[in-house]
Amino acid sequence: MMLGYCPDEISAEATNEHSYFAYVNCVGIDDIYGDYRKRGVDIFQTISNKPWGLREFGVVTPDGHRIMFGEDIGQSFARGL
């Protein structure tokens, strides 16, 4: 995934509209989470196993959009995490 910055657009924070988000299914979520923490990404939901069978965390982009990352718990545990 690649995120960009559009300085001429109204930010998500300015519109107060936060009902939309992106969801990224991934493999190696613990590594991604660790890398994002090291880089200082704004994490609004820490990583955890969810009752619906996914391991997830959520970040906020600089303009206020939310992006969720998730991995099937079976995949995480199959790799010994």
The first five atom37 places (N, CA, C, CB, O) and aatype in JSON, in Angstrom:
{
  "aatype": [12, 12, 10, 7, 18, 4, 14, 3, 6, 9, 15, 0, 6, 0, 16, 2, 6, 8, 15, 18, 13, 0, 18, 19, 2, 4, 19, 7, 9, 3, 3, 9, 18, 7, 3, 18, 1, 11, 1, 7, 19, 3, 9, 13, 5, 16, 9, 15, 2, 11, 14, 17, 7, 10, 1, 6, 13, 7, 19, 19, 16, 14, 3, 7, 8, 1, 9, 12, 13, 7, 6, 3, 9, 7, 5, 15, 13, 0, 1, 7, 10],
  "atom_mask": [
    [1, 1, 1, 1, 1],
    [1, 1, 1, 1, 1],
    [1, 1, 1, 1, 1],
    [1, 1, 1, 0, 1],
    [1, 1, 1, 1, 1],
    [1, 1, 1, 1, 1],
    [1, 1, 1, 1, 1],
    [1, 1, 1, 1, 1],
    [1, 1, 1, 1, 1],
    [1, 1, 1, 1, 1],
    [1, 1, 1, 1, 1],
    [1, 1, 1, 1, 1],
    [1, 1, 1, 1, 1],
    [1, 1, 1, 1, 1],
    [1, 1, 1, 1, 1],
    [1, 1, 1, 1, 1],
    [1, 1, 1, 1, 1],
    [1, 1, 1, 1, 1],
    [1, 1, 1, 1, 1],
    [1, 1, 1, 1, 1],
    [1, 1, 1, 1, 1],
    [1, 1, 1, 1, 1],
    [1, 1, 1, 1, 1],
    [1, 1, 1, 1, 1],
    [1, 1, 1, 1, 1],
    [1, 1, 1, 1, 1],
    [1, 1, 1, 1, 1],
    [1, 1, 1, 0, 1],
    [1, 1, 1, 1, 1],
    [1, 1, 1, 1, 1],
    [1, 1, 1, 1, 1],
    [1, 1, 1, 1, 1],
    [1, 1, 1, 1, 1],
    [1, 1, 1, 0, 1],
    [1, 1, 1, 1, 1],
    [1, 1, 1, 1, 1],
    [1, 1, 1, 1, 1],
    [1, 1, 1, 1, 1],
    [1, 1, 1, 1, 1],
    [1, 1, 1, 0, 1],
    [1, 1, 1, 1, 1],
    [1, 1, 1, 1, 1],
    [1, 1, 1, 1, 1],
    [1, 1, 1, 1, 1],
    [1, 1, 1, 1, 1],
    [1, 1, 1, 1, 1],
    [1, 1, 1, 1, 1],
    [1, 1, 1, 1, 1],
    [1, 1, 1, 1, 1],
    [1, 1, 1, 1, 1],
    [1, 1, 1, 1, 1],
    [1, 1, 1, 1, 1],
    [1, 1, 1, 0, 1],
    [1, 1, 1, 1, 1],
    [1, 1, 1, 1, 1],
    [1, 1, 1, 1, 1],
    [1, 1, 1, 1, 1],
    [1, 1, 1, 0, 1],
    [1, 1, 1, 1, 1],
    [1, 1, 1, 1, 1],
    [1, 1, 1, 1, 1],
    [1, 1, 1, 1, 1],
    [1, 1, 1, 1, 1],
    [1, 1, 1, 0, 1],
    [1, 1, 1, 1, 1],
    [1, 1, 1, 1, 1],
    [1, 1, 1, 1, 1],
    [1, 1, 1, 1, 1],
    [1, 1, 1, 1, 1],
    [1, 1, 1, 0, 1],
    [1, 1, 1, 1, 1],
    [1, 1, 1, 1, 1],
    [1, 1, 1, 1, 1],
    [1, 1, 1, 0, 1],
    [1, 1, 1, 1, 1],
    [1, 1, 1, 1, 1],
    [1, 1, 1, 1, 1],
    [1, 1, 1, 1, 1],
    [1, 1, 1, 1, 1],
    [1, 1, 1, 0, 1],
    [1, 1, 1, 1, 1]
  ],
  "atom_positions": [
    [[0.84, -1.16, 0.0], [0.0, 0.0, 0.0], [0.89, 1.23, 0.0], [-0.96, -0.01, 1.2], [1.94, 1.25, 0.64]],
    [[0.45, 2.24, -0.73], [1.16, 3.51, -0.74], [0.17, 4.61, -0.39], [1.84, 3.78, -2.12], [-0.9, 4.7, -0.98]],
    [[0.53, 5.43, 0.56], [-0.31, 6.57, 0.94], [0.35, 7.84, 0.43], [-0.51, 6.63, 2.49], [1.57, 7.94, 0.36]],
    [[-0.46, 8.8, 0.07], [0.06, 10.07, -0.4], [-0.53, 11.22, 0.38], [0.0, 0.0, 0.0], [-1.43, 11.04, 1.2]],
    [[-0.02, 12.39, 0.13], [-0.47, 13.6, 0.8], [-0.97, 14.58, -0.26], [0.67, 14.24, 1.65], [-0.26, 14.86, -1.23]],
    [[-2.16, 15.09, -0.1], [-2.77, 16.05, -1.02], [-3.01, 17.34, -0.25], [-4.1, 15.5, -1.64], [-4.08, 17.5, 0.35]],
    [[-2.06, 18.27, -0.26], [-2.18, 19.47, 0.57], [-3.35, 20.38, 0.21], [-0.92, 20.26, 0.48], [-3.76, 21.2, 1.03]],
    [[-3.9, 20.25, -1.0], [-5.01, 21.12, -1.41], [-6.38, 20.58, -1.01], [-4.97, 21.31, -2.9], [-7.38, 21.24, -1.27]],
    [[-6.44, 19.41, -0.4], [-7.71, 18.79, -0.02], [-8.03, 19.08, 1.45], [-7.67, 17.28, -0.26], [-7.13, 19.33, 2.25]],
    [[-9.31, 19.04, 1.79], [-9.74, 19.19, 3.18], [-9.41, 17.9, 3.92], [-11.28, 19.51, 3.27], [-9.7, 16.81, 3.43]],
    [[-8.8, 18.01, 5.09], [-8.4, 16.82, 5.84], [-9.62, 16.13, 6.45], [-7.39, 17.19, 6.93], [-10.66, 16.75, 6.65]],
    [[-9.46, 14.86, 6.74], [-10.54, 14.1, 7.39], [-10.89, 14.71, 8.74], [-10.14, 12.63, 7.57], [-12.06, 14.75, 9.13]],
    [[-9.88, 15.19, 9.46], [-10.13, 15.81, 10.77], [-11.01, 17.06, 10.63], [-8.81, 16.18, 11.44], [-11.87, 17.31, 11.48]],
    [[-10.8, 17.84, 9.57], [-11.56, 19.08, 9.38], [-13.02, 18.83, 9.03], [-10.92, 19.92, 8.3], [-13.87, 19.67, 9.31]],
    [[-13.31, 17.69, 8.43], [-14.69, 17.4, 8.03], [-15.49, 16.74, 9.15], [-14.71, 16.51, 6.8], [-16.71, 16.65, 9.07]],
    [[-14.79, 16.27, 10.18], [-15.43, 15.53, 11.28], [-16.16, 14.28, 10.8], [-16.39, 16.43, 12.03], [-17.05, 13.79, 11.5]],
    [[-15.83, 13.78, 9.64], [-16.45, 12.59, 9.07], [-15.48, 11.43, 9.21], [-16.86, 12.81, 7.57], [-14.48, 11.37, 8.48]],
    [[-15.75, 10.52, 10.13], [-14.85, 9.4, 10.37], [-15.57, 8.06, 10.27], [-14.21, 9.52, 11.73], [-15.2, 7.1, 10.93]],
    [[-16.61, 8.0, 9.43], [-17.34, 6.74, 9.31], [-16.71, 5.8, 8.29], [-18.79, 7.02, 8.93], [-17.15, 4.67, 8.15]],
    [[-15.68, 6.25, 7.59], [-15.02, 5.41, 6.6], [-13.64, 5.01, 7.11], [-14.9, 6.15, 5.25], [-13.01, 5.73, 7.87]],
    [[-13.2, 3.82, 6.67], [-11.84, 3.38, 6.99], [-11.41, 2.39, 5.93], [-11.77, 2.74, 8.41], [-12.24, 1.89, 5.17]],
    [[-10.13, 2.12, 5.86], [-9.6, 1.09, 4.96], [-9.21, -0.11, 5.81], [-8.36, 1.63, 4.14], [-8.83, 0.03, 6.97]],
    [[-9.31, -1.3, 5.23], [-8.92, -2.52, 5.92], [-7.95, -3.28, 5.03], [-10.16, -3.41, 6.28], [-8.23, -3.52, 3.86]],
    [[-6.8, -3.64, 5.6], [-5.76, -4.35, 4.86], [-5.58, -5.73, 5.48], [-4.43, -3.56, 4.86], [-5.19, -5.84, 6.64]],
    [[-5.87, -6.78, 4.7], [-5.58, -8.15, 5.13], [-4.11, -8.4, 4.83], [-6.51, -9.21, 4.42], [-3.65, -8.12, 3.72]],
    [[-3.38, -8.92, 5.78], [-1.95, -9.08, 5.58], [-1.43, -10.37, 6.22], [-1.2, -7.89, 6.15], [-2.15, -11.05, 6.95]],
    [[-0.19, -10.67, 5.93], [0.53, -11.79, 6.53], [1.74, -11.18, 7.25], [0.97, -12.87, 5.44], [2.41, -10.3, 6.7]],
    [[2.02, -11.64, 8.45], [3.14, -11.1, 9.22], [2.76, -9.84, 9.98], [0.0, 0.0, 0.0], [3.55, -8.9, 10.09]],
    [[1.56, -9.83, 10.52], [1.02, -8.62, 11.16], [1.86, -8.17, 12.36], [-0.4, -8.87, 11.62], [1.99, -6.96, 12.59]],
    [[2.43, -9.09, 13.11], [3.24, -8.68, 14.26], [4.5, -7.93, 13.81], [3.63, -9.91, 15.1], [4.92, -6.98, 14.47]],
    [[5.09, -8.36, 12.7], [6.25, -7.64, 12.16], [5.86, -6.25, 11.66], [6.89, -8.45, 11.01], [6.57, -5.28, 11.9]],
    [[4.72, -6.16, 10.98], [4.23, -4.87, 10.49], [3.97, -3.93, 11.67], [2.95, -5.05, 9.64], [4.37, -2.77, 11.65]],
    [[3.28, -4.45, 12.69], [2.97, -3.65, 13.88], [4.26, -3.15, 14.54], [2.14, -4.49, 14.88], [4.36, -1.97, 14.9]],
    [[5.23, -4.03, 14.71], [6.5, -3.64, 15.32], [7.22, -2.57, 14.52], [0.0, 0.0, 0.0], [7.78, -1.63, 15.08]],
    [[7.22, -2.72, 13.2], [7.86, -1.74, 12.33], [7.16, -0.38, 12.43], [7.85, -2.23, 10.88], [7.82, 0.65, 12.51]],
    [[5.83, -0.38, 12.42], [5.09, 0.87, 12.52], [5.33, 1.56, 13.87], [3.59, 0.62, 12.33], [5.45, 2.78, 13.92]],
    [[5.41, 0.78, 14.94], [5.7, 1.38, 16.26], [7.07, 2.04, 16.25], [5.62, 0.3, 17.38], [7.24, 3.15, 16.75]],
    [[8.07, 1.34, 15.69], [9.43, 1.9, 15.62], [9.47, 3.2, 14.83], [10.39, 0.89, 15.01], [10.24, 4.1, 15.14]],
    [[8.64, 3.28, 13.8], [8.62, 4.46, 12.93], [7.76, 5.59, 13.48], [8.11, 4.07, 11.55], [7.7, 6.67, 12.9]],
    [[7.1, 5.35, 14.61], [6.3, 6.4, 15.24], [4.93, 6.62, 14.62], [0.0, 0.0, 0.0], [4.36, 7.71, 14.74]],
    [[4.4, 5.59, 13.95], [3.06, 5.71, 13.36], [2.04, 5.88, 14.48], [2.73, 4.45, 12.49], [2.16, 5.28, 15.54]],
    [[1.03, 6.7, 14.25], [-0.04, 6.95, 15.22], [-0.97, 5.73, 15.26], [-0.85, 8.25, 14.85], [-1.78, 5.53, 14.36]],
    [[-0.84, 4.93, 16.3], [-1.64, 3.7, 16.46], [-2.79, 3.99, 17.41], [-0.76, 2.51, 16.99], [-2.58, 4.32, 18.57]],
    [[-4.03, 3.87, 16.9], [-5.19, 4.15, 17.75], [-5.77, 2.89, 18.36], [-6.27, 4.87, 16.94], [-6.52, 2.96, 19.33]],
    [[-5.43, 1.74, 17.82], [-5.88, 0.46, 18.39], [-4.7, -0.49, 18.41], [-7.09, -0.15, 17.58], [-4.19, -0.87, 17.35]],
    [[-4.25, -0.87, 19.6], [-3.1, -1.76, 19.7], [-3.45, -3.14, 19.18], [-2.62, -1.85, 21.16], [-4.62, -3.51, 19.07]],
    [[-2.43, -3.9, 18.86], [-2.62, -5.22, 18.27], [-3.23, -6.17, 19.3], [-1.29, -5.78, 17.75], [-2.84, -6.2, 20.46]],
    [[-4.2, -6.95, 18.84], [-4.83, -7.93, 19.72], [-5.6, -8.95, 18.89], [-5.78, -7.24, 20.73], [-5.96, -8.7, 17.74]],
    [[-5.84, -10.1, 19.51], [-6.66, -11.14, 18.88], [-8.12, -10.81, 19.12], [-6.31, -12.55, 19.45], [-8.53, -10.5, 20.24]],
    [[-8.9, -10.88, 18.06], [-10.32, -10.55, 18.13], [-11.17, -11.83, 18.14], [-10.73, -9.65, 16.95], [-10.74, -12.85, 17.6]],
    [[-12.35, -11.78, 18.74], [-13.22, -12.96, 18.81], [-13.68, -13.45, 17.44], [-14.42, -12.66, 19.66], [-14.13, -14.58, 17.31]],
    [[-13.57, -12.61, 16.42], [-14.01, -13.01, 15.08], [-12.9, -13.68, 14.28], [-14.53, -11.79, 14.31], [-13.04, -13.88, 13.08]],
    [[-11.79, -14.03, 14.95], [-10.75, -14.85, 14.33], [-9.64, -14.09, 13.63], [0.0, 0.0, 0.0], [-8.91, -14.67, 12.83]],
    [[-9.5, -12.8, 13.92], [-8.45, -12.01, 13.31], [-7.57, -11.38, 14.38], [-9.03, -10.93, 12.4], [-8.04, -11.08, 15.49]],
    [[-6.31, -11.17, 14.05], [-5.38, -10.4, 14.88], [-5.29, -9.05, 14.2], [-3.94, -11.12, 15.03], [-4.92, -8.98, 13.02]],
    [[-5.62, -7.96, 14.91], [-5.77, -6.66, 14.27], [-5.11, -5.52, 15.05], [-7.23, -6.35, 14.1], [-4.88, -5.61, 16.25]],
    [[-4.81, -4.46, 14.31], [-4.45, -3.17, 14.91], [-4.88, -2.07, 13.95], [-2.91, -3.08, 15.22], [-5.15, -2.32, 12.78]],
    [[-4.96, -0.84, 14.47], [-5.41, 0.27, 13.65], [-4.5, 1.48, 13.77], [0.0, 0.0, 0.0], [-3.98, 1.77, 14.84]],
    [[-4.31, 2.17, 12.65], [-3.49, 3.38, 12.61], [-4.32, 4.55, 12.12], [-2.25, 3.17, 11.72], [-5.39, 4.38, 11.52]],
    [[-3.81, 5.75, 12.38], [-4.42, 6.98, 11.89], [-3.4, 7.66, 10.97], [-4.85, 7.93, 13.07], [-2.24, 7.83, 11.35]],
    [[-3.84, 8.04, 9.78], [-2.95, 8.74, 8.85], [-2.76, 10.18, 9.33], [-3.52, 8.71, 7.41], [-3.53, 10.66, 10.17]],
    [[-1.76, 10.89, 8.82], [-1.55, 12.28, 9.25], [-2.76, 13.18, 9.04], [-0.38, 12.85, 8.51], [-2.91, 14.18, 9.74]],
    [[-3.64, 12.84, 8.08], [-4.82, 13.69, 7.85], [-6.07, 13.15, 8.52], [-5.06, 13.84, 6.38], [-7.17, 13.64, 8.26]],
    [[-5.92, 12.14, 9.38], [-7.04, 11.68, 10.2], [-7.8, 10.46, 9.73], [0.0, 0.0, 0.0], [-8.76, 10.06, 10.38]],
    [[-7.4, 9.86, 8.61], [-8.07, 8.65, 8.15], [-7.61, 7.45, 8.97], [-7.8, 8.4, 6.65], [-6.48, 7.41, 9.46]],
    [[-8.5, 6.48, 9.13], [-8.18, 5.27, 9.89], [-7.92, 4.11, 8.93], [-9.32, 4.92, 10.87], [-8.64, 3.92, 7.95]],
    [[-6.89, 3.33, 9.23], [-6.58, 2.13, 8.46], [-6.41, 0.99, 9.44], [-5.3, 2.32, 7.57], [-5.62, 1.07, 10.38]],
    [[-7.16, -0.08, 9.22], [-7.07, -1.28, 10.04], [-6.24, -2.32, 9.3], [-8.48, -1.85, 10.38], [-6.32, -2.44, 8.08]],
    [[-5.43, -3.07, 10.05], [-4.65, -4.17, 9.51], [-5.07, -5.43, 10.24], [-3.1, -3.92, 9.66], [-5.24, -5.41, 11.46]],
    [[-5.24, -6.53, 9.51], [-5.66, -7.77, 10.14], [-5.07, -8.99, 9.48], [0.0, 0.0, 0.0], [-4.79, -9.0, 8.28]],
    [[-4.88, -10.02, 10.28], [-4.4, -11.31, 9.79], [-5.23, -12.4, 10.46], [-2.87, -11.51, 10.09], [-5.56, -12.31, 11.64]],
    [[-5.56, -13.41, 9.68], [-6.28, -14.56, 10.22], [-5.47, -15.15, 11.37], [-6.55, -15.63, 9.12], [-4.28, -15.44, 11.2]],
    [[-6.08, -15.34, 12.52], [-5.36, -15.85, 13.7], [-4.73, -17.2, 13.41], [-6.31, -15.97, 14.9], [-3.64, -17.48, 13.9]],
    [[-5.38, -18.03, 12.64], [-4.81, -19.33, 12.27], [-3.48, -19.19, 11.57], [0.0, 0.0, 0.0], [-2.58, -19.99, 11.8]],
    [[-3.33, -18.17, 10.71], [-2.07, -17.94, 10.01], [-0.99, -17.49, 10.99], [-2.25, -16.89, 8.91], [0.15, -17.93, 10.89]],
    [[-1.35, -16.61, 11.92], [-0.38, -16.12, 12.91], [0.14, -17.26, 13.77], [-1.0, -15.04, 13.79], [1.35, -17.4, 13.97]],
    [[-0.78, -18.09, 14.28], [-0.38, -19.17, 15.16], [0.34, -20.29, 14.42], [-1.58, -19.72, 15.88], [1.16, -20.99, 15.01]],
    [[0.05, -20.47, 13.13], [0.75, -21.48, 12.35], [2.23, -21.15, 12.23], [0.12, -21.6, 10.95], [3.05, -22.05, 12.09]],
    [[2.58, -19.85, 12.3], [3.98, -19.43, 12.23], [4.61, -19.36, 13.62], [4.09, -18.08, 11.54], [5.77, -18.98, 13.75]],
    [[3.86, -19.73, 14.66], [4.42, -19.76, 16.0], [4.31, -18.46, 16.76], [0.0, 0.0, 0.0], [5.05, -18.25, 17.73]],
    [[3.41, -17.56, 16.36], [3.28, -16.28, 17.06], [2.25, -16.37, 18.15], [2.9, -15.17, 16.09], [2.0, -15.38, 18.84]]
  ]
}
